[in-house]
Amino acid sequence: MFIEDDTIVSQITPRGTSAVGIIRVSGIKTKSIILKVLKREIKPRYVYHLDFFGEKNVILDSGVAIWFLGPSSFTGEDVLELQGHGNQIILNSIVQRILSIKGVRIAEPGEFSKRAFLNGKIDLIQAEAISDLISSNSQYAIQASLNSLKGIFSKYLQKVLKLILELCVHIETEINFSEEENIIFDSKIDSKLKDISLNFLKFDKFSLKNNFDREGIRVVIAGHPNAGKSSLFNLLTLRDRSIVTNIKGTTRDVVYENILIKGTNIKLVDTAGIHNTRNKIEKIGIKKAWEEIKLAEHIFFVIDASLEIKKQKKYFKNFISFFSKSTKNISIILNKIDLVKNEQNFFAFKNFKILKISVKKEIGIESIWKIFKENIFFNENIENKFLARSRHLDALEKANKQLLLGIKNWKRKKNIELLAEDLKLIQNTLNKITGNVTSDDVLKKIFSDFCIGK
């Protein structure tokens, strides 16, 4: 068990005025703090309503005190929680009283969770899930974070590591003791490698990427100038956030607004009109627009339906020519249909969803909300999904590449020592995800992103 010499304290509720404020203490000085601040002994896991004392027996507040005796606590150390009134002056005075005791200091961001990790109470995935849970901006991300906290991600990972370990043991046993023919030996290895490979596929199937967890699902409104992008943005957000005029190129910066639909946070982004220009400011705005487009989970490409079809097609073809990968996340929005008398003038493009609307007359807007609800949202069964950070995804991708390379080399060379080395590299990469193999610098970076008190 990891034991720190110093004891940490922090307010774990947000700073400011509230009904209740909570202070957490963890470390070897906890019992001493109990005697000095509460002026009596208390039993572990019992709830007490007591006075909280400052120096010279001055009563600072009264509230609830709970003592968790280590290792049966969140951090694995002795933990004290004081729940008092949420007046910041009172909370500050209690923290200062505790800090006056020798060997006690203010907790660093994420230090309670870090101590829980170091004491084996949680693995690194679960520690990160705590931070993700707090910062989640959608119901799906919250549930996925809870699943990670409950250990679902870790279980998938441990299963793969167990299969790799079993194969490593099998290889060592076969090298040292086997009298079987090579063909039987090779067949067993092929079968185990296939099993490992199939289990790797589960990470893609069950991982909910963290790309929309913190800020929401990014939906970008793009298109040519004066197509009605900003008007659509204002209509969807119910706010006049973007300037709207009949002058081309009014929007020259990126405008953001969050909207919440069906428990999911949508980060709606209005961008500058994409076109060729010599205007230096417009060029900067267009560059920013492309940066947002590259990050988007979904794109609404707005076209002025009153333009001739040849122009409409040209705008869209120029736009999608920049995409080397799938364009399934693009919906075409034909705006200003109230200005089109002949429906034959409506633009059409194979394999793309086309929505015909008029922002000005508020015609067809329900079709956009339908796209939000049916196409953009993560609406699958969340039961076994877990949240994966970029750190996790990078490690999984690296490990999978190493596995595919190892399988390829094995099939070509049948070199058992080379395969054993590949498996060890995969093990080390996967162990970095849970924290079994992690440097102090990596830990410092991960926990520094946590809020204080967690």
C-alpha positions in Angstrom: 0.0 0.0 0.0 1.2 3.5 -0.9 1.4 5.8 2.2 2.1 9.5 1.9 3.8 11.3 4.8 1.6 14.4 4.5 -2.2 14.8 4.9 -4.2 16.7 2.4 -7.3 18.8 2.8 -9.6 20.6 0.3 -13.1 22.0 -0.1 -14.8 19.5 -2.5 -17.9 21.5 -3.3 -17.7 24.5 -5.7 -16.5 27.8 -4.2 -19.2 30.4 -3.5 -22.5 30.5 -1.6 -24.6 27.4 -1.3 -26.7 25.5 1.1 -24.0 23.0 2.0 -20.2 23.0 1.7 -18.1 19.9 2.1 -14.4 19.6 3.2 -12.4 16.4 2.7 -9.3 15.3 4.5 -7.1 12.3 3.7 -3.9 11.0 5.3 -2.2 9.9 8.4 -3.1 13.0 10.4 -6.8 12.5 10.0 -7.3 11.1 13.5 -5.4 14.1 15.0 -7.6 16.5 13.0 -10.7 14.8 14.4 -9.6 15.4 18.0 -8.5 19.0 17.4 -11.4 20.2 15.2 -14.3 18.0 16.6 -12.9 17.9 20.2 -13.9 14.2 20.6 -13.4 10.8 19.2 -15.9 9.4 16.6 -16.5 5.9 15.2 -15.7 5.1 11.6 -18.7 5.1 9.2 -21.0 6.7 11.8 -22.7 10.0 11.0 -22.3 12.7 13.7 -23.8 16.2 14.0 -21.2 18.2 15.8 -19.6 21.6 16.3 -16.4 22.4 14.3 -13.9 24.2 16.4 -11.2 26.6 15.6 -8.2 27.5 17.8 -9.0 28.6 21.4 -12.2 26.6 21.2 -14.0 29.1 19.0 -16.9 27.4 17.2 -16.5 27.9 13.4 -19.6 26.0 12.3 -21.8 23.0 13.1 -22.6 20.2 10.7 -22.1 16.5 9.8 -18.8 14.6 10.3 -18.0 11.2 8.8 -14.8 9.3 9.3 -13.8 6.5 6.9 -11.0 4.4 8.3 -8.4 3.3 5.8 -8.0 1.1 3.8 -11.8 1.0 3.6 -12.1 4.5 2.1 -12.1 6.2 -1.3 -8.3 7.0 -1.1 -7.3 3.9 0.9 -6.2 6.2 3.7 -8.1 7.6 6.7 -10.6 10.1 5.3 -12.7 12.7 7.1 -15.6 14.6 5.5 -17.1 17.7 7.2 -20.4 18.9 5.8 -21.3 22.3 7.0 -23.0 25.5 5.7 -22.0 26.7 2.3 -20.7 30.1 3.3 -17.3 30.6 1.7 -16.0 32.5 4.7 -16.9 29.7 7.1 -15.4 27.0 4.8 -12.2 29.0 4.4 -11.9 29.3 8.2 -12.3 25.5 8.7 -9.8 24.7 6.0 -7.3 27.2 7.5 -7.8 25.6 11.0 -7.0 22.2 9.5 -4.0 23.6 7.7 -2.6 25.0 10.9 -2.0 21.4 12.1 1.6 20.2 11.3 1.9 17.8 8.4 -1.3 19.0 6.6 -1.4 20.8 3.2 -3.9 21.8 0.5 -4.6 19.0 -1.9 -3.4 19.3 -5.5 -5.9 18.9 -8.4 -7.0 15.3 -8.6 -4.9 14.3 -5.6 -7.6 12.3 -3.8 -8.2 10.3 -6.9 -4.5 9.9 -7.4 -4.0 8.5 -4.0 -7.0 6.1 -4.6 -5.1 4.9 -7.8 -1.8 4.6 -6.0 -3.4 2.6 -3.2 -5.0 0.2 -5.7 -8.6 1.3 -4.9 -9.2 2.1 -8.6 -7.2 1.7 -11.8 -6.2 4.6 -14.1 -9.2 4.2 -16.4 -11.6 4.5 -13.4 -9.7 7.5 -12.1 -10.1 9.3 -15.4 -13.7 8.2 -15.5 -14.3 10.3 -12.3 -13.0 13.4 -14.1 -15.0 12.6 -17.3 -18.2 12.0 -15.3 -17.9 15.5 -13.7 -17.3 17.2 -17.0 -19.8 15.2 -19.1 -22.2 17.3 -21.2 -24.6 14.6 -22.4 -26.6 11.8 -20.8 -24.9 9.3 -23.0 -21.4 10.4 -22.0 -22.5 10.4 -18.3 -23.7 6.8 -18.6 -20.5 5.8 -20.5 -18.4 7.4 -17.8 -20.3 5.6 -15.1 -19.7 2.3 -17.0 -15.9 3.1 -17.1 -16.0 3.9 -13.4 -17.8 0.6 -12.7 -14.9 -1.2 -14.5 -16.5 -2.2 -17.8 -13.6 -0.9 -19.9 -11.1 -2.4 -17.5 -12.8 -5.8 -17.7 -12.6 -5.8 -21.5 -8.9 -4.8 -21.3 -8.1 -7.4 -18.6 -9.7 -10.1 -20.8 -7.4 -9.3 -23.7 -4.4 -9.1 -21.4 -5.4 -12.5 -19.9 -5.6 -14.1 -23.4 -2.2 -12.6 -24.3 -0.7 -13.9 -21.1 -2.2 -17.4 -21.7 -0.6 -17.4 -25.2 2.8 -16.3 -23.7 2.6 -19.1 -21.2 1.7 -21.6 -23.9 4.6 -20.5 -26.0 7.1 -20.8 -23.2 5.7 -24.2 -22.3 5.9 -25.4 -25.8 9.4 -24.2 -26.3 10.7 -25.9 -23.2 8.6 -29.1 -22.9 6.6 -29.8 -26.0 7.0 -33.0 -27.9 4.1 -32.4 -30.2 4.5 -31.9 -33.9 4.9 -28.3 -35.2 1.7 -28.4 -37.1 -0.3 -29.0 -33.9 1.7 -26.3 -32.1 1.1 -23.8 -34.9 -2.6 -24.5 -35.0 -3.0 -23.7 -31.3 -1.1 -20.4 -31.7 -3.2 -19.5 -34.8 -6.4 -20.2 -32.8 -5.3 -18.1 -29.8 -4.1 -15.2 -32.0 -7.5 -15.2 -33.7 -9.2 -15.1 -30.3 -7.1 -12.1 -29.2 -7.8 -10.3 -32.5 -11.6 -10.8 -32.2 -11.5 -9.4 -28.7 -9.7 -6.3 -29.9 -12.7 -5.6 -32.2 -14.9 -5.1 -29.0 -13.0 -1.9 -28.2 -14.4 -0.3 -31.4 -17.8 -1.8 -30.8 -18.3 -0.7 -27.2 -16.2 2.4 -26.8 -17.9 5.8 -26.8 -15.3 8.2 -28.1 -14.6 11.2 -25.8 -14.7 13.7 -28.7 -18.1 15.1 -27.7 -17.9 14.5 -23.9 -16.6 17.8 -22.7 -18.0 20.3 -25.2 -20.8 18.4 -26.9 -21.4 16.9 -30.3 -19.9 19.4 -32.8 -22.3 20.3 -35.6 -21.0 22.8 -38.1 -23.1 25.0 -40.4 -21.1 25.6 -43.6 -21.7 26.8 -47.1 -21.2 29.6 -49.6 -21.7 33.3 -48.7 -25.2 34.6 -48.2 -26.8 31.1 -48.3 -28.5 31.8 -44.9 -26.1 30.0 -42.6 -26.2 32.6 -39.8 -30.0 33.0 -40.1 -30.3 29.2 -39.6 -27.9 29.3 -36.7 -29.9 32.0 -35.0 -33.2 30.1 -35.6 -31.9 26.8 -34.2 -30.3 28.5 -31.1 -33.3 30.9 -30.6 -30.8 33.7 -30.2 -29.4 36.5 -32.4 -25.8 35.4 -31.9 -24.7 35.8 -35.5 -25.0 39.0 -37.5 -27.3 38.7 -40.5 -27.3 41.1 -43.5 -27.7 40.8 -47.2 -24.0 41.7 -47.6 -21.8 38.7 -48.6 -19.2 37.7 -46.1 -20.8 39.2 -43.0 -19.7 36.2 -40.8 -15.9 36.4 -40.7 -15.3 34.5 -37.4 -16.5 31.3 -35.8 -19.6 31.6 -33.6 -20.6 28.9 -31.0 -23.7 28.1 -29.2 -24.7 25.1 -27.1 -28.2 23.5 -27.4 -29.5 20.5 -25.4 -31.7 18.0 -27.1 -32.8 14.6 -25.7 -30.1 14.8 -23.0 -27.3 15.4 -25.5 -25.3 18.7 -25.7 -24.9 19.9 -29.2 -22.2 22.5 -29.9 -23.6 24.3 -32.9 -21.0 26.2 -34.9 -21.6 29.0 -37.5 -18.8 29.6 -39.9 -17.7 32.1 -42.6 -18.9 31.5 -46.2 -16.5 29.4 -48.2 -15.4 31.0 -51.5 -12.4 32.4 -53.3 -11.5 35.8 -52.0 -8.6 38.3 -51.9 -9.9 39.9 -48.7 -7.3 39.1 -45.9 -9.9 39.1 -43.1 -12.3 36.8 -45.0 -9.4 34.4 -45.7 -8.7 34.1 -42.0 -12.4 33.4 -41.4 -12.5 30.8 -44.1 -9.4 29.1 -42.7 -11.1 28.9 -39.3 -14.3 27.5 -41.0 -12.2 24.6 -42.4 -10.7 23.9 -39.0 -14.1 23.6 -37.5 -15.3 21.4 -40.5 -12.5 19.0 -39.9 -13.5 18.6 -36.2 -17.2 18.2 -36.9 -19.3 15.1 -36.1 -21.9 16.4 -38.5 -22.1 19.1 -41.1 -25.0 21.1 -42.5 -24.0 22.4 -45.9 -26.3 25.3 -46.7 -27.0 26.2 -50.4 -29.1 29.1 -51.7 -32.0 27.3 -53.5 -32.7 30.4 -55.6 -29.4 30.1 -57.4 -29.3 28.2 -60.7 -28.7 24.5 -60.4 -25.3 24.6 -62.1 -24.0 27.0 -59.4 -25.5 25.0 -56.6 -23.8 21.8 -57.8 -20.5 23.7 -58.3 -20.5 25.0 -54.7 -21.2 21.5 -53.3 -18.7 19.6 -55.6 -16.0 22.1 -54.6 -16.8 21.5 -51.0 -16.8 17.7 -51.0 -13.6 17.6 -53.1 -11.7 18.5 -49.9 -12.9 15.2 -48.2 -10.7 12.2 -48.7 -12.8 10.0 -46.3 -16.5 9.3 -45.9 -19.0 12.1 -46.4 -21.8 10.4 -44.6 -21.9 13.0 -41.9 -23.0 15.8 -44.4 -26.6 16.9 -44.8 -27.4 19.3 -47.6 -29.7 22.1 -46.7 -31.5 23.9 -49.6 -32.5 27.2 -48.1 -34.7 30.0 -49.5 -37.2 27.5 -51.2 -39.8 30.2 -50.8 -38.0 32.0 -53.6 -38.2 29.0 -56.0 -41.3 28.8 -58.1 -40.4 25.7 -60.1 -39.5 22.6 -58.1 -37.4 21.3 -61.0 -34.8 24.0 -60.0 -34.2 22.1 -56.7 -30.6 20.8 -56.4 -30.2 17.0 -56.1 -27.1 15.0 -55.3 -26.9 11.2 -55.2 -26.4 9.5 -51.8 -26.8 12.8 -49.8 -29.7 13.7 -47.6 -31.2 17.0 -48.9 -33.5 19.1 -46.7 -35.6 21.8 -48.3 -36.3 24.7 -46.0 -36.9 28.4 -45.7 -35.4 30.0 -42.6 -37.2 33.3 -43.3 -40.7 31.6 -43.6 -39.7 28.8 -41.1 -40.6 26.1 -43.6 -39.2 22.6 -43.2 -37.3 23.3 -40.0 -38.7 20.2 -38.4 -36.7 18.1 -41.0 -33.5 19.6 -39.4 -34.6 18.6 -35.9 -35.3 15.1 -37.3 -31.7 14.9 -38.5 -30.5 15.9 -35.0 -32.6 13.2 -33.4 -32.1 10.3 -35.8 -28.7 10.8 -37.4 -26.5 12.8 -35.1 -27.3 11.5 -31.6 -25.7 8.5 -30.2 -28.9 6.6 -29.7 -27.8 3.0 -29.5 -28.0 0.9 -26.3 -25.6 2.5 -23.9 -25.7 -0.4 -21.4 -22.2 -1.8 -22.1 -20.6 1.3 -23.6 -17.6 2.9 -22.0 -15.9 6.2 -22.5 -12.5 6.1 -24.2 -10.1 9.1 -24.0 -7.7 9.9 -26.8 -4.9 8.4 -24.6 -6.8 5.1 -24.5 -7.6 5.1 -28.2 -4.0 5.9 -29.2 -2.7 3.0 -27.0 -5.4 0.6 -28.4 -4.5 1.6 -32.0 -0.8 1.1 -31.3 -1.4 -2.3 -29.6 -3.7 -3.5 -32.4 -1.1 -2.5 -35.1 1.5 -4.4 -33.2 -0.8 -7.4 -33.0 -1.5 -7.3 -36.8 2.2 -7.0 -37.5 2.9 -9.9 -35.1 0.3 -12.1 -36.8 1.7 -11.2 -40.2 5.3 -12.0 -39.1 4.2 -15.3 -37.5 2.4 -16.5 -40.6 5.4 -15.6 -42.8 8.3 -16.6 -40.6 6.9 -19.0 -37.9 9.5 -17.5 -35.6 8.3 -18.2 -32.0 10.8 -15.8 -30.3 9.7 -12.9 -32.5 6.1 -13.6 -31.7 6.8 -13.7 -28.0 8.5 -10.3 -28.3 5.5 -8.8 -30.2 3.2 -10.1 -27.5 5.3 -8.5 -24.7 5.2 -5.1 -26.6 1.4 -5.4 -26.8 1.1 -6.2 -23.1 3.2 -3.2 -22.1 1.1 -0.8 -24.4 -2.2 -2.1 -22.9 -0.8 -1.9 -19.3 -0.2 1.8 -19.8 -4.0 2.3 -20.2 -4.8 0.9 -16.7 -1.7 2.4 -15.1 0.2 -0.9 -14.4 3.1 0.6 -16.4 3.0 4.4 -16.1 5.6 7.1 -15.6 5.3 9.8 -12.9 5.1 12.4 -15.7 2.1 10.7 -17.3 0.3 10.5 -13.9 1.1 14.2 -13.2 -0.4 15.2 -16.5 -3.5 13.1 -16.1 -4.4 14.2 -12.6 -3.5 17.9 -13.1 -6.6 18.1 -15.4 -8.9 17.1 -12.4 -10.7 19.6 -10.4 -9.5 20.3 -6.8 -11.2 18.1 -4.3 -11.3 15.0 -6.6 
